Amino acid sequence: MNFVPPAQDKDPVEASRDVKGRRPGKRRFRPRWRSPLTRRILALNLLVLVIPVLGLMHLDDYRKGLIAAELQALTTQARAYSFSLAGGAVVVAANGEQRLVAEQAARITRLLLGDSTIRARIFHREGELIADSFRIAGLSSGIEVTELPPPRPRSGIAGWLSRQFDRFMDLFAGRSDLPLYRENRGQTAQDYEEIERALLGESTGVARRDGKGGLVLSVAVPLQRYRQVLAALMLSSDGASIEAAVRDRRADILWVFAVAMAATVLVSFYLSGTIARPIRQLVEAADQVRRSKNRRAQIPDFSRRRDEIGELSEALREMTEALWNRMDAIERFAADVSHEIKNPLTSVRSAVETVARIDDPTQQRKLMAIILDDVQRLDRLISDISDASRLDAELSRAQTEAVDLKQLLNAVFTSYSETQKDAGPRFEIEIQDEKRAGELTVIGMEGRLGQVFRNLMANAISFSPPGGLLKLSLRRDGQEAVVMVEDEGGGIPEGKLEAIFDRFYSERPKGEKFGTHSGLGLSISKQIVEAHGGAIRANNRLDSSGEVCGACFEVRLPLE
């Protein structure tokens, strides 16, 4: 045989750990800004806000619209200049040949443009550059007029951040897709696509980017007279106004986004506070209830909120109250059980001690009879206590079904009316007519409901005098089935109509042997009826003179 070592008690520290290996104690709570719920609310709100802002920050369509409008304006201006040049800088030879005078064209161009930032260049139909408005002394001069760049951003970290942001937004806006503007020292028509197309008689506009990331807009129109193309006029302009408009629009969007983001953050914190704070309070209160040994810890009442958190608070309060009531009931039950068991045990102990000291066989037999009677009483008491203690678990696990009360009551009535002696009470059953009552079916456990009615019948039989009437009736009252058990006994003592349903309460008829009943029958019956959503109550029956002539137990159960 193998030796099995005895089980050793667990270390109390280890035994106090929960299923995850943690020791119970005060729960640590996060600050609001570290709350996962707050972070989720904030992230979702900001995500909804950032998505349209990112779309607006692109501004691609807005930029393209401004570029198209600027190119259209340049084209209109270039055509007007072309007509002026064709009328003032073109001469006709004696043989009818038309020729563009470069000096005259350059002079007219400078007069037309004046102080404008638009640059005009004229390319001969052979391809060479013959006039440039930014050359103040002709093409051979080294003096060139160029527009000063805009002021640089502020130096330091602010300037660096501004430049980096502009660079990022330029890439994001898709401006890097534009062709790069290059200007050779000796410019020809082959350097610019729009010039070549203009020399073929087609007006064209092109947007490019310079080496610094800026925009360069240029249009080329044919310079012609009597449909003969003599040269091509190209007007060029920077996109400073477009960049300023896009930058202003972007700044407006960023400003609106900043305000909206601030409002979103505040609203998110407020929303998370209205949700997370009461939940945190409920968790703290529940933790205090878990650690507390009395009822001083209370669940906060948020029922005035009239939302899900209020419903949660109310449910937790009701659950806590139900748990305390259940614990009180368990304590009372344990106290009642110990008291009820102590009485027969005391009697047995006294009889055993006495029987050991006497030698009279007659007295010994009497004492042994007392011991046997007390042992039987203990057996009945323990059986009833076991049944009562299992009842809660059974009621919570058992499967319910449709129970026909007519059939059930007929079976209970038949079992008692056919087994009672002739000296017992008379039995009568009254069931409401089916046409008037309809189906009298309830949802529940047939065995336990049968136990209720058997307990009531047995109780009524024990109080009924010989030949007295015991009546069992069933009727419908609205959406409830009403079962009544009436007898012609001595009734229920005044002021005990509620106490008779307490555990171990026993008010037995005179002459009945003590200890025959445990006092748990009516208590178990009430527990079963309430578990089925019904109610049970007791009343005294009165005769015409107002005297008590019996007891009446009424059971109400909700119909299916």
C-alpha positions in Angstrom: 0.0 0.0 0.0 1.4 3.4 -1.0 1.7 5.9 1.7 0.0 9.2 1.0 1.3 12.1 3.1 -1.2 14.2 4.8 -2.3 17.4 3.1 -0.5 20.4 4.5 -2.1 23.7 5.1 -1.3 26.4 2.5 0.8 29.4 3.4 -1.7 32.0 4.4 0.0 34.6 2.2 -0.1 32.3 -0.8 -3.7 31.3 0.0 -4.7 34.9 -0.1 -3.7 35.3 -3.7 -6.4 35.4 -6.4 -6.5 33.3 -9.5 -4.1 35.7 -11.3 -1.5 35.4 -8.5 -2.1 38.9 -7.1 -2.6 39.6 -3.5 -5.9 41.3 -2.6 -5.6 44.8 -1.3 -6.4 48.3 -2.2 -6.8 48.7 -5.9 -4.6 51.3 -7.6 -6.5 53.8 -9.8 -5.0 55.8 -12.7 -5.2 59.5 -13.0 -7.9 60.7 -15.5 -5.3 61.6 -18.2 -4.0 58.0 -18.0 -7.4 56.4 -18.2 -7.7 54.0 -21.2 -11.3 55.2 -21.6 -10.2 58.8 -21.8 -7.5 58.0 -24.3 -9.9 56.1 -26.5 -12.5 58.9 -26.4 -9.9 61.5 -27.2 -8.3 59.4 -30.0 -11.6 58.8 -31.7 -12.7 62.4 -31.5 -9.4 63.6 -32.8 -9.4 61.1 -35.6 -12.8 62.3 -36.7 -11.5 65.8 -36.6 -8.1 65.2 -38.3 -9.4 63.2 -41.3 -11.3 66.2 -42.9 -8.5 68.6 -41.9 -5.9 66.4 -43.7 -8.1 66.5 -46.7 -8.4 70.3 -46.6 -4.7 70.7 -45.9 -4.0 69.1 -49.3 -5.7 72.0 -51.1 -4.7 70.6 -54.5 -7.9 71.5 -56.3 -7.8 75.0 -54.8 -4.2 75.5 -55.9 -5.0 74.1 -59.4 -7.9 76.5 -59.7 -5.8 79.5 -58.8 -3.0 78.4 -61.2 -5.6 78.0 -64.0 -7.1 81.4 -63.3 -3.7 83.0 -63.2 -2.7 81.4 -66.5 -5.9 82.5 -68.1 -5.3 86.1 -67.0 -1.7 86.0 -68.3 -3.0 84.6 -71.6 -5.5 87.4 -71.9 -2.8 90.0 -71.1 -0.3 88.4 -73.5 -2.8 88.5 -76.4 -3.4 92.2 -75.7 0.3 92.9 -75.7 0.7 90.8 -78.9 -1.8 93.0 -80.7 0.0 96.2 -79.5 3.4 94.8 -80.6 2.0 93.7 -83.9 0.7 97.2 -84.6 3.7 99.2 -83.3 6.8 97.0 -83.9 6.1 95.4 -87.2 7.2 97.1 -90.5 6.3 96.2 -94.0 9.0 96.3 -96.7 8.4 97.6 -100.3 8.1 94.0 -101.5 5.3 93.4 -98.9 7.5 91.4 -96.5 6.6 91.9 -92.8 9.5 92.3 -90.3 9.5 92.7 -86.5 11.8 95.5 -85.3 13.5 94.1 -82.1 14.5 97.5 -80.6 11.0 98.8 -81.1 9.4 95.7 -79.7 11.6 95.9 -76.6 10.8 99.6 -76.1 7.0 98.9 -76.4 7.3 95.9 -74.1 8.9 98.0 -71.4 6.3 100.7 -71.8 3.5 98.3 -71.5 4.8 96.5 -68.5 6.2 99.5 -66.6 6.7 98.5 -63.0 4.9 95.2 -63.3 6.6 92.1 -61.9 5.5 90.2 -65.1 8.4 89.4 -67.3 8.0 89.5 -71.1 10.3 87.8 -73.6 10.0 87.8 -77.4 11.5 85.0 -79.5 12.0 85.4 -83.2 10.4 82.8 -85.4 14.0 81.5 -86.0 14.2 80.7 -82.3 16.5 83.4 -80.9 15.6 85.7 -78.1 15.2 89.2 -79.4 13.7 91.1 -76.4 13.5 90.7 -72.6 11.8 93.2 -70.3 14.1 92.4 -67.4 17.1 93.5 -69.5 17.1 97.3 -69.1 19.9 97.9 -71.7 19.2 95.3 -74.4 20.2 91.7 -74.6 23.9 92.5 -74.7 23.8 94.3 -71.4 24.8 92.5 -68.2 22.2 94.4 -66.2 19.2 92.4 -65.4 16.2 93.4 -63.3 15.0 90.7 -60.9 12.4 90.8 -58.2 13.8 90.6 -54.7 12.9 87.4 -52.8 10.4 87.8 -50.0 11.8 88.3 -46.4 13.2 85.2 -44.9 11.4 83.5 -42.1 12.5 84.3 -38.6 15.7 82.8 -37.5 16.1 80.3 -34.7 13.8 77.4 -33.9 10.7 79.2 -35.0 12.1 79.9 -38.4 13.4 76.3 -38.8 10.0 74.9 -37.8 8.3 77.2 -40.3 10.6 76.2 -43.1 10.2 72.5 -42.3 6.5 72.8 -42.2 6.4 74.6 -45.6 8.7 72.0 -47.1 6.5 69.2 -45.8 3.3 70.8 -47.0 4.9 71.4 -50.4 5.5 67.7 -50.7 2.1 66.9 -49.3 0.4 69.3 -51.7 1.9 67.6 -54.7 3.9 70.6 -56.0 6.9 68.4 -56.5 5.1 66.9 -59.5 5.5 70.1 -61.5 8.4 70.3 -64.0 11.5 72.2 -62.9 12.1 75.7 -64.4 15.5 76.1 -65.9 16.8 79.2 -67.6 19.9 78.9 -69.8 22.3 81.9 -70.4 21.7 81.8 -74.1 17.9 81.2 -74.3 16.3 79.9 -77.4 12.8 78.8 -78.3 13.8 75.2 -77.9 14.2 75.8 -74.1 10.5 76.3 -73.6 7.7 74.0 -74.9 5.2 76.8 -74.9 7.3 79.0 -77.2 7.6 76.2 -79.8 3.9 75.7 -79.7 3.3 79.5 -80.0 5.5 79.7 -83.0 3.2 77.2 -84.5 0.2 79.5 -83.8 -1.1 78.0 -80.6 -1.4 79.8 -77.2 -0.1 77.7 -74.3 0.4 78.1 -70.6 2.7 76.1 -68.3 3.2 76.0 -64.5 6.7 75.1 -63.2 8.6 75.1 -59.9 11.9 76.9 -59.4 14.9 75.6 -57.5 13.6 77.1 -54.2 10.2 75.4 -54.4 8.3 78.5 -55.7 5.9 78.6 -58.7 6.8 80.0 -62.1 3.8 80.6 -64.4 4.4 81.3 -68.1 2.2 81.7 -71.2 3.2 82.0 -74.8 1.1 83.5 -77.6 2.0 84.0 -81.3 2.9 87.5 -82.3 1.4 87.8 -85.8 0.0 90.2 -88.3 -2.5 89.2 -91.0 -2.2 85.6 -89.8 1.6 85.5 -90.3 3.5 84.4 -87.2 6.5 86.7 -86.9 7.6 85.8 -83.3 6.3 84.5 -80.0 5.6 86.5 -76.9 6.1 84.8 -73.5 4.9 86.4 -70.3 6.2 84.9 -67.0 5.1 85.5 -63.5 5.9 84.0 -60.1 3.2 82.3 -58.1 3.7 84.5 -55.0 0.0 85.5 -55.0 -1.0 81.9 -55.3 1.3 80.8 -52.6 0.1 83.6 -50.4 -3.5 82.6 -51.0 -2.8 78.9 -50.3 -0.8 79.8 -47.2 -3.6 82.0 -45.9 -6.2 79.4 -46.5 -3.9 76.8 -44.8 -3.4 79.1 -41.9 -7.2 79.6 -41.6 -7.7 75.9 -41.6 -4.9 75.4 -39.0 -6.5 78.1 -36.9 -9.9 76.5 -37.1 -8.4 73.1 -36.5 -6.5 74.4 -33.4 -9.7 75.8 -32.0 -11.7 72.7 -32.9 -9.0 70.5 -31.4 -9.0 72.5 -28.2 -12.8 72.2 -28.0 -12.6 68.5 -28.8 -10.0 67.9 -26.1 -12.1 69.7 -23.5 -15.3 67.9 -24.6 -13.5 64.6 -24.6 -12.2 65.1 -21.1 -15.6 66.3 -20.0 -17.2 63.3 -21.6 -14.7 60.8 -20.2 -15.2 62.5 -16.8 -18.9 62.0 -16.9 -18.3 58.3 -17.8 -15.0 57.3 -16.3 -15.3 59.3 -13.0 -18.6 57.7 -11.8 -17.4 54.3 -13.0 -14.2 54.8 -11.0 -16.3 55.8 -8.0 -18.4 52.6 -8.4 -15.2 50.5 -8.6 -13.8 52.1 -5.5 -17.0 51.6 -3.6 -17.2 48.0 -4.7 -13.6 47.5 -3.6 -14.5 49.0 -0.2 -17.5 46.7 0.1 -15.3 43.7 -0.7 -12.8 44.7 2.0 -15.4 45.9 4.5 -16.7 43.8 7.3 -19.9 45.7 7.8 -22.4 47.8 5.9 -20.6 51.2 6.3 -19.4 51.1 2.7 -22.1 52.2 0.4 -22.4 52.1 -3.4 -22.8 55.7 -4.8 -26.3 56.5 -6.1 -26.2 57.8 -9.6 -29.8 57.0 -10.5 -30.6 60.6 -11.0 -28.5 60.5 -14.2 -31.2 58.4 -15.9 -28.6 56.8 -18.2 -26.7 53.5 -18.3 -24.4 54.5 -15.6 -27.4 55.4 -13.4 -28.9 52.0 -14.2 -25.5 50.3 -13.3 -25.3 52.2 -10.0 -28.9 51.2 -9.2 -28.2 47.6 -10.1 -25.0 47.5 -8.0 -26.8 49.0 -5.0 -29.6 46.4 -5.4 -27.1 43.6 -5.8 -25.1 44.7 -2.8 -28.3 45.0 -0.7 -29.4 41.6 -1.9 -26.0 40.1 -1.0 -26.1 41.7 2.5 -29.7 40.3 2.9 -28.5 36.9 1.8 -25.6 37.0 4.3 -27.9 38.1 7.0 -30.3 35.2 6.1 -27.4 32.8 6.1 -26.3 34.0 9.6 -29.9 33.8 10.9 -30.3 30.3 9.3 -27.0 29.1 10.9 -28.1 30.5 14.3 -31.5 28.9 14.0 -30.0 25.6 12.9 -27.6 25.5 15.8 -30.4 26.4 18.2 -32.8 23.7 16.8 -30.1 21.0 16.8 -28.9 22.0 20.2 -32.2 21.1 21.9 -32.4 17.4 20.9 -28.7 17.0 21.4 -29.1 18.4 25.0 -31.9 15.9 25.6 -29.9 13.0 24.2 -26.9 14.0 26.3 -29.0 14.2 29.5 -30.6 10.8 28.7 -27.3 9.2 28.1 -25.8 10.6 31.3 -28.8 9.4 33.2 -29.0 5.9 31.8 -25.4 5.3 32.8 -26.2 6.0 36.5 -29.4 3.9 36.9 -29.8 0.1 37.1 -33.6 -0.1 36.8 -34.4 -1.8 33.4 -37.8 -0.1 33.1 -36.2 3.4 33.5 -33.4 2.5 31.1 -36.0 1.5 28.4 -37.8 4.8 28.9 -34.6 6.7 28.5 -33.6 4.7 25.5 -37.0 5.5 24.0 -36.3 9.2 24.6 -32.9 8.9 23.0 -34.4 7.1 19.9 -37.1 9.7 19.6 -34.6 12.6 19.8 -32.4 10.9 17.2 -35.4 10.5 14.9 -36.1 14.2 15.5 -32.5 15.1 14.6 -32.8 13.0 11.5 -36.0 14.8 10.3 -34.5 18.1 11.2 -31.3 17.5 9.4 -33.1 16.2 6.3 -35.3 19.4 6.2 -32.3 21.6 6.8 -30.5 19.9 3.9 -33.5 20.4 1.7 -33.8 24.0 2.6 -30.1 24.7 2.0 -30.1 23.1 -1.4 -33.3 24.9 -2.5 -31.6 28.1 -3.6 -29.1 26.3 -5.8 -31.7 24.0 -7.3 -34.0 26.9 -8.1 -31.2 28.7 -9.9 -30.1 25.7 -11.9 -33.3 23.7 -12.6 -35.0 23.9 -16.0 -38.4 25.4 -16.1 -41.4 24.1 -18.1 -45.1 24.7 -18.6 -47.0 23.3 -15.7 -50.8 22.7 -15.9 -52.1 23.6 -12.5 -55.4 21.8 -13.0 -53.7 18.5 -13.6 -51.2 19.1 -10.8 -53.8 20.0 -8.2 -56.0 17.0 -9.2 -53.0 14.7 -8.6 -52.3 16.2 -5.2 -55.9 16.1 -4.2 -56.3 12.5 -5.3 -53.2 11.4 -3.4 -54.5 12.8 -0.1 -58.2 12.1 -0.4 -57.6 8.4 -1.1 -54.9 7.8 1.5 -56.5 9.4 4.6 -58.2 7.4 7.2 -62.0 7.5 7.7 -61.5 9.5 10.9 -59.7 12.3 9.0 -61.2 15.4 7.4 -63.5 15.5 4.4 -61.9 16.6 1.1 -63.3 18.9 -1.6 -61.8 20.4 -4.7 -63.2 23.2 -6.8 -61.6 24.2 -10.1 -63.0 27.1 -12.1 -64.8 26.2 -15.3 -62.3 26.0 -18.2 -64.6 28.1 -20.5 -64.3 30.9 -17.9 -60.8 30.4 -16.7 -59.1 29.3 -19.9 -55.7 27.7 -19.7 -54.3 27.8 -16.2 -50.6 27.2 -17.0 -47.5 28.6 -15.3 -43.8 28.4 -16.1 -41.9 26.7 -13.4 -40.8 23.4 -11.8 -43.6 21.0 -11.4 -41.9 19.0 -8.6 -41.3 22.0 -6.5 -44.8 23.5 -7.0 -46.2 20.1 -6.1 -44.1 20.3 -2.9 -45.8 23.6 -2.0 -49.3 22.3 -2.4 -48.5 19.0 -0.6 -47.0 21.1 2.3 -50.1 23.2 2.5 -52.4 20.1 2.4 -50.4 18.3 5.1 -50.4 21.4 7.2 -54.2 21.8 6.8 -54.8 18.1 7.6 -52.8 18.3 10.8 -55.0 21.2 12.0 -58.4 19.9 10.7 -60.7 18.2 13.2 -62.1 14.7 12.4 -64.9 15.1 9.9 -63.9 18.7 9.1 -63.9 20.1 5.6 -60.6 20.7 3.8 -61.2 22.5 0.5 -58.7 22.9 -2.4 -59.7 25.5 -5.1 -58.2 27.0 -8.2 -59.4 30.0 -10.1 -58.1 32.8 -12.5 -57.7 36.4 -11.4 -56.5 38.5 -14.3 -53.1 37.3 -15.3 -52.7 35.2 -12.1 -53.7 31.8 -11.0 -55.0 31.7 -7.4 -54.8 28.4 -5.4 -56.5 28.3 -2.0 -56.3 25.7 0.8 -58.9 26.1 3.5 -59.5 24.1 6.6 -61.9 24.2 9.6 -59.2 24.0 12.3 -58.4 26.5 15.1 -56.9 29.1 12.8 -53.7 31.0 13.1 -52.9 32.9 16.4 -53.4 36.6 16.2 -50.3 38.5 15.1 -48.7 35.3 13.6 -49.9 35.6 10.0 -46.4 36.5 8.8 -44.4 34.7 11.5 -45.6 31.3 10.4 -43.5 31.6 7.3 -40.3 32.1 9.3 -37.8 29.2 9.5 -38.3 26.8 12.4 -41.5 28.5 13.5 -43.9 25.8 14.8 -47.4 26.4 16.1 -48.8 22.8 16.3 -52.2 21.6 17.4 -52.7 20.4 21.0 -52.0 16.8 21.6 -49.5 16.4 18.7 -46.1 14.9 19.7 -43.4 17.5 20.1 -40.7 17.5 17.4 -42.8 15.8 14.7 -42.4 18.9 12.5 -39.2 20.9 11.9 -41.0 24.2 11.2 -39.4 24.5 7.7 -42.4 23.5 5.5 -44.1 26.9 5.2 -40.7 28.7 4.9 -39.7 26.4 2.0 -43.1 26.8 0.4 -42.8 30.6 0.5 -39.3 30.4 -1.0 -40.5 28.3 -3.9 -43.5 30.5 -4.6 -41.4 33.7 -4.6 -38.8 32.0 -6.9 -41.7 31.5 -9.4 -42.6 35.2 -9.2 -45.6 34.6 -7.1 -46.8 35.3 -3.5 -48.2 33.3 -0.6 -50.1 34.6 2.4 -52.2 33.2 5.2 -55.5 34.4 6.7 -58.1 33.3 9.2 -61.6 32.3 8.1 -64.4 33.9 10.0 -68.0 32.7 10.5 -71.1 34.9 10.4 -70.5 35.9 14.1 -66.9 37.0 13.4 -65.3 34.0 15.2 -62.3 32.2 13.7 -63.5 29.0 12.0 -60.4 27.9 10.2 -57.3 29.0 8.2 -56.9 29.9 4.6 -53.6 29.8 2.6 -53.6 31.6 -0.7 -51.0 31.1 -3.4 -50.8 33.5 -6.5 -48.7 32.5 -9.5 -48.3 34.5 -12.7 -49.8 32.7 -15.7 -47.9 31.9 -18.9 
